[in-house]
């Protein structure tokens, strides 16, 4: 049976349980056929996992969503307490991000990389299996948007609420190209998908601006979240990654990616291959924005990728973070400071192919 691409209605329906608090299976289905239709890799990717989304959020209106995650050092309870429809919320998180094992063990993958900083962690054991200058804080560019997404989702905001892009959403520390326009209207879920998949900076800025308390409160929440995760080298100065002050070490970004794995929305949205956005705009007219994922590995579909985010500014170089599962072993990969896109993807493929030679469990 032919699978249909994701529609705006499916996207909205998928987020209703998140905003209203009902226990529901996600109506969001992003199919992954070999055509150019909208698609996403759910869980660890591959054809078998592309048909149905897992439950995005399961909670009653008076209880918290608690997800248990093996963090490589026992089980961590991640608690997200969402408030009522008035957008009030109470968020408590308990993370254990200490990794077992040590750099230089017999499980190290025998590779060399050309990017400035690289970290590869066995996500099952928490063991570092490759490091290169992984404890030095570096600009992360749009990798920032993974933290942006977690802060938005922690707040329990109405994902169906329409957001209109303001001129200030196009002003930031750097000039960056965008296919969005002032006056464009999308709901919060679509803005989040736009930020994670297409890395649209105005979409990320609008999510920060429409956070309770505005941009300043959003920055405080981002840095507070980083502290909770044990990201001792991290600092966030904006929600887009255009700010060169947004820095973290590769090892700290491993912690962030691991925490992001607790959010099915991030898994789904960051690995969506393509999506046709219907954009409303009273001034310039309505239009369809055909967007593709910024990761060539996600678009190609040759590797099982569960989370993905790319980034680039001049100070950061080409960057990428991803979660993968190769040869029945989960891993988190962080690459910072590649001098070209070819170097970034060359290092990524080198790591993925080396992981494939490891003994399975």
Secondary structure, 3 states (H helix, E strand, C coil): CCCCCCCHHHHHHHHHHHHHCCCCCCCCCCCCCCCCCCCECCCCCCHHHCCCCCCCCCCCCCCCEEEEEECCCCEEEEEECCCCCCCCCCCCCCCCCCCCCCCCCCCCCCCCCCCCEEEEEECCCCEEEEEECCCCCEECHHHHHHHHHHHHHHCCCCCCCEEECCHHHHCCCCCCCCCCCCCCEEEHHHHHHHHHHHCCHHHHHHHHHCCCCHHHHHHHHHHHHHHHCCCCCCECCCCCCCCCCCEECHHHHHHHHHHHCCCHHHHHHHCECEEEEEEECCCCCCEEEEEECCCHHHHHCCCCEEEEEEEEECCCEEEEEEEEEECCEEEEEEEEEECCHHHHHHHHHHHHHHHCCCCCC
